[in-house]
Amino acid sequence: MNVLASWEEVPLFDNEQAEAAYWADTKIDLRLIEGAVAASAEGSESVPISLRMDPRMLSKIKRLARSRYLNYQSMIKQWLGERLEQELRER
């Protein structure tokens, strides 16, 4: 059985059968689940912003988030947080 260590490892699926086969042989690392729960708990401290985005890009982000069983806004926040940490480490 494969262990999913990063959400980026989840591929885009062509159909439901391919997705079902993937998840039948893959389990999610507990740290990813804990990170998602922690991120949702931080939501109470969030500040709403307005961000203009290309509709096609937003559509792709939403589709990717759905395939990972995430809210697209939470996934964007997760990406921004990961990138922020990376940028700060590289300083």
GROMACS elastic network, one bead per residue, 0.5 to 0.9 nm:
[ bonds ]
;  ai    aj funct       b0    kb
    1    24     6  0.85435   500
    1    25     6  0.51853   500
    1    26     6  0.56920   500
    1    27     6  0.71609   500
    2    25     6  0.61084   500
    2    27     6  0.62906   500
    2    28     6  0.85926   500
    3    25     6  0.86789   500
    3    26     6  0.56183   500
    3    27     6  0.50108   500
    3    28     6  0.57298   500
    3    29     6  0.60079   500
    4     7     6  0.72392   500
    4     9     6  0.68556   500
    4    10     6  0.77189   500
    4    26     6  0.65698   500
    4    27     6  0.59893   500
    4    29     6  0.55839   500
    4    32     6  0.83061   500
    5     8     6  0.87273   500
    5     9     6  0.75366   500
    5    28     6  0.68708   500
    5    29     6  0.54985   500
    5    30     6  0.87171   500
    5    31     6  0.79820   500
    5    32     6  0.69112   500
    6     9     6  0.55841   500
    6    10     6  0.77782   500
    6    28     6  0.86377   500
    6    29     6  0.82123   500
    6    32     6  0.70142   500
    7    10     6  0.57096   500
    7    32     6  0.77713   500
    7    68     6  0.72481   500
    8    11     6  0.76544   500
   10    13     6  0.89017   500
   10    22     6  0.89209   500
   10    64     6  0.89512   500
   10    67     6  0.80698   500
   10    68     6  0.72126   500
   11    19     6  0.87589   500
   11    22     6  0.89864   500
   11    64     6  0.87532   500
   11    67     6  0.85133   500
   12    19     6  0.83690   500
   12    63     6  0.87458   500
   12    64     6  0.69951   500
   12    67     6  0.72196   500
   13    16     6  0.72392   500
   13    17     6  0.86898   500
   13    18     6  0.61182   500
   13    19     6  0.56984   500
   13    22     6  0.89975   500
   13    67     6  0.79986   500
   14    17     6  0.84184   500
   14    18     6  0.66822   500
   14    19     6  0.78680   500
   15    18     6  0.55305   500
   15    19     6  0.65156   500
   15    20     6  0.88124   500
   16    20     6  0.59917   500
   16    21     6  0.85141   500
   17    20     6  0.50502   500
   17    21     6  0.61300   500
   17    22     6  0.85826   500
   18    21     6  0.51444   500
   18    22     6  0.62073   500
   18    23     6  0.87733   500
   19    22     6  0.50768   500
   19    23     6  0.62690   500
   19    24     6  0.85287   500
   19    67     6  0.85420   500
   20    23     6  0.52788   500
   20    24     6  0.60095   500
   20    25     6  0.87896   500
   21    24     6  0.51109   500
   21    25     6  0.65957   500
   21    26     6  0.87439   500
   22    25     6  0.55069   500
   22    26     6  0.61088   500
   23    27     6  0.69095   500
   24    27     6  0.79777   500
   28    31     6  0.83659   500
   28    32     6  0.68994   500
   28    33     6  0.73155   500
   29    32     6  0.55619   500
   29    33     6  0.69522   500
   30    33     6  0.51718   500
   30    34     6  0.61916   500
   30    35     6  0.85650   500
   31    35     6  0.59863   500
   31    36     6  0.85712   500
   32    35     6  0.50226   500
   32    36     6  0.62269   500
   32    37     6  0.86660   500
   33    36     6  0.51236   500
   33    37     6  0.62531   500
   33    38     6  0.85865   500
   34    37     6  0.50735   500
   34    38     6  0.60505   500
   34    39     6  0.85009   500
   35    38     6  0.50217   500
   35    39     6  0.60221   500
   35    40     6  0.85922   500
   36    39     6  0.50492   500
   36    40     6  0.62553   500
   36    41     6  0.86613   500
   36    70     6  0.85817   500
   36    74     6  0.84799   500
   36    78     6  0.84662   500
   37    40     6  0.51776   500
   37    41     6  0.62599   500
   37    42     6  0.87933   500
   38    41     6  0.50181   500
   38    42     6  0.63736   500
   38    43     6  0.89474   500
   39    42     6  0.51772   500
   39    43     6  0.67456   500
   39    74     6  0.74783   500
   39    77     6  0.84448   500
   39    78     6  0.74316   500
   40    43     6  0.51940   500
   40    44     6  0.81369   500
   40    74     6  0.74092   500
   41    44     6  0.66017   500
   41    45     6  0.85188   500
   42    45     6  0.56460   500
   42    46     6  0.69983   500
   43    46     6  0.51068   500
   43    47     6  0.86687   500
   43    74     6  0.86757   500
   44    47     6  0.86529   500
   52    55     6  0.89879   500
   53    56     6  0.84724   500
   53    57     6  0.70262   500
   53    58     6  0.65802   500
   54    57     6  0.53070   500
   54    58     6  0.63333   500
   54    59     6  0.87115   500
   55    58     6  0.50447   500
   55    59     6  0.60783   500
   55    60     6  0.86689   500
   56    59     6  0.50356   500
   56    60     6  0.63087   500
   56    61     6  0.86788   500
   57    60     6  0.51512   500
   57    61     6  0.62176   500
   57    62     6  0.86448   500
   58    61     6  0.50007   500
   58    62     6  0.61012   500
   58    63     6  0.85625   500
   58    72     6  0.88150   500
   59    62     6  0.51412   500
   59    63     6  0.61883   500
   59    64     6  0.86190   500
   60    63     6  0.51024   500
   60    64     6  0.61316   500
   60    65     6  0.85408   500
   61    64     6  0.51178   500
   61    65     6  0.60524   500
   61    66     6  0.85663   500
   61    72     6  0.65332   500
   61    75     6  0.85132   500
   61    76     6  0.82129   500
   62    65     6  0.50496   500
   62    66     6  0.61208   500
   62    67     6  0.86349   500
   62    70     6  0.89193   500
   62    71     6  0.78445   500
   62    72     6  0.52579   500
   62    73     6  0.85577   500
   63    66     6  0.51435   500
   63    67     6  0.63117   500
   63    68     6  0.88227   500
   63    72     6  0.83373   500
   64    67     6  0.51279   500
   64    68     6  0.65003   500
   64    69     6  0.87650   500
   64    70     6  0.86334   500
   64    72     6  0.80195   500
   65    68     6  0.51041   500
   65    69     6  0.61406   500
   65    71     6  0.61004   500
   65    72     6  0.50853   500
   65    73     6  0.86612   500
   65    74     6  0.87423   500
   65    75     6  0.65145   500
   65    76     6  0.89311   500
   66    70     6  0.57899   500
   66    71     6  0.70797   500
   66    72     6  0.74149   500
   67    70     6  0.76911   500
   68    71     6  0.87764   500
   70    73     6  0.83983   500
   70    74     6  0.68806   500
   70    75     6  0.64520   500
   71    74     6  0.52658   500
   71    75     6  0.62894   500
   71    76     6  0.87855   500
   72    75     6  0.50220   500
   72    76     6  0.62152   500
   72    77     6  0.86522   500
   73    76     6  0.51021   500
   73    77     6  0.62380   500
   73    78     6  0.85802   500
   74    77     6  0.50442   500
   74    78     6  0.60973   500
   74    79     6  0.86248   500
   75    79     6  0.61745   500
   75    80     6  0.86032   500
   76    79     6  0.50619   500
   76    80     6  0.61649   500
   76    81     6  0.85387   500
   77    80     6  0.50847   500
   77    81     6  0.60492   500
   77    82     6  0.85546   500
   78    81     6  0.50762   500
   78    82     6  0.61265   500
   78    83     6  0.85641   500
   79    82     6  0.51397   500
   79    83     6  0.61059   500
   79    84     6  0.84654   500
   80    83     6  0.51192   500
   80    84     6  0.59661   500
   80    85     6  0.85892   500
   81    84     6  0.50541   500
   81    85     6  0.62411   500
   81    86     6  0.86292   500
   82    85     6  0.52401   500
   82    86     6  0.62600   500
   82    87     6  0.87292   500
   83    87     6  0.61070   500
   83    88     6  0.85466   500
   84    87     6  0.51414   500
   84    88     6  0.61652   500
   84    89     6  0.86265   500
   85    88     6  0.51352   500
   85    89     6  0.61666   500
   85    90     6  0.87126   500
   86    89     6  0.51692   500
   86    90     6  0.63230   500
   86    91     6  0.89826   500
   87    90     6  0.52163   500
   87    91     6  0.66255   500
   88    91     6  0.54589   500
